[in-house]
Amino acid sequence: MPGFSLELDEDQITLRKWLHEFATDVIRPAAAEWDEREETPWPVIQEAAKAGIYSLDFFASAWEDESGISLPITMEELFWGDAGIGLSLVGTTLGVAGLLSSGTLEQIGEWVPQCFGSQDDVHLAALAVSEPGAGSDVSSMKTRAVYDEATGEWVLNGVKTWITNGGIADVHVVVAAVAPELRARGQASFVVGPEFKGKGLAQGQKFRKHGIRASHTSEVVLTDLRLPGSALLGGKARLDERLARARERQVALDRGEQVTSVRQKGGQAAMATFESSRPAVGAQAVGIARAAYEYALDYAKTREQFGRPIVQNQGIAFMLADMKTKVDASRLLVWRAAWMGKNNVPFLAGEGSMSKLYAGETAVDVTEKAIQILGGNGYTRDYPVERWHRDAKIYTIFEGTSEIQRLIISRAISGQQIA
Ligand SMILES: Cc1cc2nc3c(=O)[nH]c(=O)nc-3n(C[C@H](O)[C@H](O)[C@H](O)COP(=O)(O)OP(=O)(O)OC[C@H]3O[C@@H](n4cnc5c(N)ncnc54)[C@H](O)[C@@H]3O)c2cc1C
């Protein structure tokens, strides 16, 4: 296992420089337009595919880096460019993470390449977990998957909501209840290919949002969606085994016996996927926060009031000092968690959640301070900081709200069932 190091190797320095150039030359100039249009920026995704940034090979090599740091570097640079476009470029990896956490090697080999498509035919993927009645509490999911013994098919019904790339993705990974009485332990993931669009899977309402408006967010409606048995990720034998264990556990619990806790053993399809992606999501927030800090610092050095640059006022300079400190602290937490995750070091104090919590709240705070430093200009759409502030807010909400991150950390450090 490589030790934790803050020193980037040559490959990581090259990667960062390359992505920074792409973010500067391609993403930033397009950001305001796609935010206003509230549409998926297909031309930018296509350009990223041509440059080799939107591709399976690219994300696989970032993923494979043993230090764990290449993925957060990638996220930070792309989201420094723009968070809405950034999410359009990396939203696919949510679906990929769903495949990797639950699929067999064969399913991963078959489906992951289809999530990205090719340079000439770009595809997107989505991960559909959340429902109108099941956001933070994923265990109360109502979408049902019922096995049809006669045909060997799975039949899915339900409504998923707030799904990134929902309905426009070529590959949807859908989490559904197969044994609702077992709650989170009775869920399974299914892969849904493009042939089912309009044949059981449909896009519902497209949401108009506060921020990350270039990223498509929609309901996904499943109506008698009949999937072949092979769509069940992990396969039927593994599912039957898992359900049998969960039922035994339930019987033991009903008898009042001690059983190993859900959190020690894991076992929730959706939660496993989210846990592995948290440091990368934190890195996205670091990118937004750094963009706002850099912009505000430049502005404060050139904007003059009372005959001197505003940065010469302690009130402004101290704000910038706090902003820089928090951005760097966020990055350190993110890199530590990414290194731990990659090297299977257990998150005994909820370090993955810590990184996402702190980086998300930092992004909101730093972008708000950036507006303050820009004054009236900061409040207008002629300057990017108001967009960054709108974008930052999602980082205290999705992939587990700040309260849920605090819940995970507090349970981890106290060993208590804090409600
Ligand atoms: C733009 C966007 C993109 C998204 N993309 C996806 C996606 O691709 N796939 C997907 O499956 N989902 C996605 N989501 C859904 C997202 O993960 C949920 O919105 C999130 O988990 C919160 O759920 P909720 O909105 O139902 O809030 P709720 O769970 O209703 O929470 C409301 C408030 O109550 C608090 N709260 C809830 N329970 C507790 C508790 N036990 N203790 C203390 N406070 C609590 C929350 O922290 C929050 O402040 C997306 C959401 C958005 C907005």
The ligand as a Tripos MOL2 file, in Angstrom:
@<TRIPOS>MOLECULE
LIG
   53    58     1     0     0
SMALL
NO_CHARGES

@<TRIPOS>ATOM
      1 C1        -29.6400   18.1480   -8.4100 C.3       1 LIG1
      2 C2        -29.8330   16.8330   -7.7600 C.ar      1 LIG1
      3 C3        -29.2800   15.6950   -8.3180 C.ar      1 LIG1
      4 C4        -29.4900   14.4450   -7.7300 C.ar      1 LIG1
      5 N1        -29.0020   13.3160   -8.3580 N.ar      1 LIG1
      6 C5        -29.3830   12.1020   -7.8910 C.ar      1 LIG1
      7 C6        -29.0590   10.9150   -8.6240 C.ar      1 LIG1
      8 O1        -28.4100   10.9670   -9.6640 O.2       1 LIG1
      9 N2        -29.5080    9.7270   -8.1580 N.ar      1 LIG1
     10 C7        -30.2550    9.6180   -7.0040 C.ar      1 LIG1
     11 O2        -30.6410    8.5220   -6.6480 O.2       1 LIG1
     12 N3        -30.5810   10.7240   -6.2820 N.ar      1 LIG1
     13 C8        -30.1600   11.9540   -6.6880 C.ar      1 LIG1
     14 N4        -30.5050   13.0930   -5.9910 N.ar      1 LIG1
     15 C9        -31.2810   12.9630   -4.7590 C.3       1 LIG1
     16 C10       -30.5040   13.3340   -3.5040 C.3       1 LIG1
     17 O3        -29.5820   12.3270   -3.2020 O.3       1 LIG1
     18 C11       -31.5210   13.5860   -2.3730 C.3       1 LIG1
     19 O4        -32.1420   14.8180   -2.6590 O.3       1 LIG1
     20 C12       -30.8830   13.6280   -1.0220 C.3       1 LIG1
     21 O5        -30.4610   12.3550   -0.6390 O.3       1 LIG1
     22 C13       -31.7980   14.1760    0.0630 C.3       1 LIG1
     23 O6        -33.0370   13.5550    0.0560 O.3       1 LIG1
     24 P1        -34.3790   14.4460    0.1050 P.3       1 LIG1
     25 O7        -34.2320   15.4740   -0.9510 O.co2     1 LIG1
     26 O8        -35.5480   13.5430    0.0390 O.co2     1 LIG1
     27 O9        -34.3580   15.1680    1.4850 O.3       1 LIG1
     28 P2        -34.9640   14.6140    2.8520 P.3       1 LIG1
     29 O10       -34.4070   13.2720    3.1410 O.co2     1 LIG1
     30 O11       -36.4340   14.7790    2.8490 O.co2     1 LIG1
     31 O12       -34.3270   15.6400    3.8820 O.3       1 LIG1
     32 C14       -34.8900   16.9240    4.1470 C.3       1 LIG1
     33 C15       -34.1040   17.5460    5.3030 C.3       1 LIG1
     34 O13       -34.2430   16.7220    6.4780 O.3       1 LIG1
     35 C16       -32.9600   16.3590    6.9410 C.3       1 LIG1
     36 N5        -33.0060   15.0130    7.5210 N.ar      1 LIG1
     37 C17       -33.5480   13.8720    7.0080 C.ar      1 LIG1
     38 N6        -33.3510   12.8400    7.8290 N.ar      1 LIG1
     39 C18       -32.6750   13.3090    8.8930 C.ar      1 LIG1
     40 C19       -32.1640   12.7370   10.1110 C.ar      1 LIG1
     41 N7        -32.2840   11.4440   10.3490 N.pl3     1 LIG1
     42 N8        -31.4940   13.5360   10.9650 N.ar      1 LIG1
     43 C20       -31.3520   14.8640   10.7150 C.ar      1 LIG1
     44 N9        -31.8080   15.4640    9.6060 N.ar      1 LIG1
     45 C21       -32.4500   14.7020    8.7010 C.ar      1 LIG1
     46 C22       -32.0600   16.4230    5.7150 C.3       1 LIG1
     47 O14       -30.7010   16.5420    6.0770 O.3       1 LIG1
     48 C23       -32.6120   17.6420    5.0040 C.3       1 LIG1
     49 O15       -32.0900   18.8010    5.5870 O.3       1 LIG1
     50 C24       -30.2590   14.3400   -6.5350 C.ar      1 LIG1
     51 C25       -30.7940   15.5020   -5.9580 C.ar      1 LIG1
     52 C26       -30.6220   16.7140   -6.5620 C.ar      1 LIG1
     53 C27       -31.2660   17.9220   -5.9450 C.3       1 LIG1
@<TRIPOS>BOND
     1     1     2 1
     2     2     3 ar
     3     2    52 ar
     4     3     4 ar
     5     4     5 ar
     6     4    50 ar
     7     5     6 ar
     8     6     7 ar
     9     6    13 1
    10     7     8 2
    11     7     9 ar
    12     9    10 ar
    13    10    11 2
    14    10    12 ar
    15    12    13 ar
    16    13    14 ar
    17    14    15 1
    18    14    50 ar
    19    15    16 1
    20    16    17 1
    21    16    18 1
    22    18    19 1
    23    18    20 1
    24    20    21 1
    25    20    22 1
    26    22    23 1
    27    23    24 1
    28    24    25 2
    29    24    26 1
    30    24    27 1
    31    27    28 1
    32    28    29 2
    33    28    30 1
    34    28    31 1
    35    31    32 1
    36    32    33 1
    37    33    34 1
    38    33    48 1
    39    34    35 1
    40    35    36 1
    41    35    46 1
    42    36    37 ar
    43    36    45 ar
    44    37    38 ar
    45    38    39 ar
    46    39    40 ar
    47    39    45 ar
    48    40    41 1
    49    40    42 ar
    50    42    43 ar
    51    43    44 ar
    52    44    45 ar
    53    46    47 1
    54    46    48 1
    55    48    49 1
    56    50    51 ar
    57    51    52 ar
    58    52    53 1
@<TRIPOS>SUBSTRUCTURE
     1 LIG1         1 GROUP 0 **** ****
